[in-house]
């Protein structure tokens, strides 16, 4: 999927790119090593920041966020920030899930989704119905928005998680321990509810000359 990300960003070697929500930095290191300036991969990070970092406007050629946008408490403000730090012509890539679950969907799926959103701190996921991400990007000022569906690429992984975690899932739900083992719940229910979600790669551009 990191190769798909590089293709989605579509930036030349040496581009200055922000990984927003990088975790331990594996994706950033891979991109810098395989797609950075040949022989000169450059990847820097800052750990343990106690307060937010203010970035200058029009600083980056690209911004990407992989499966982290769902944790935003104010997704519109996040996208406005990305727009601010991108140079004109810069590219944004967003890899996330959307879903069609509603109050009329199967009760156990709805209950699990609510638990996952609450216990895994994913408020934006509760809003990520089809078309919502595109509309958010348009409202933030982005253009050339392309949505690619890679659900089939990751379903084998969700099936593996299901097989590994099904017995622990039964124990967790029987004992009412979802709050402590929410990733186990997500691992099983993501496969059981696979008809209700899509895994998307969304690319967009800040208008202007690159």
Steps between C-alpha positions, in 0.01 A plus 500: 500500500797732547570469127141607435562796730809605306307476175216702650734778612664504155793717608857512364805386700608769743147623570436625853221286646315501832383174659214616722455247779811297422505267800850351520575618147517173306302639206706819484827307513384267223394788277823691560709190430317377190370821348729775631807642330709197389777434750381780727185395685408771747246440774486703820264475796420657834395281792327575827369845413318638802312763300383553146750601236419797277611451139560782257266542208592370154780282638431153359472351153285219633309389807369153573307341782451124527213371713542783750248758378222309678651605834449871427254679725468782244570355153413824324769683698749225417437533126521879526840453663617270222386753242690772685834316514490374140666697227287592195476188285578280800336161542305346786443125541251364750464125566191420705185292532150616428190299587128472442398401851197681640248443776312268261803273448544167687486573872826327593688689228360834613583425864855395416554807282391728784732320740793521259444870437478573873764268646755549220441878495384521137233772491543574130427135418143553617460755219686322222209400281547477121571840348580675828878510452465642148267771627736588786789536255297717265391720790866537603589629152660192345453412133570203270359262760534132406354217708641149451348192663761252625263292712578179312871550570460491876217249548744207525664682792166553673421130453832410665420728795158336526647150515762599758271702724165321485544288815640793703208708365248252640666515841525880498136552404374235744682672788409850384864606461467682168634821651833331573530292183335717237756405233388140537141608443602707197706215355204262501219739415687663211495167319146408602379839383715514186199574278437822689836675457759600240871568531574816303802684369402860438731746326448873460693807390541854627440705190794689356830443320725238654 
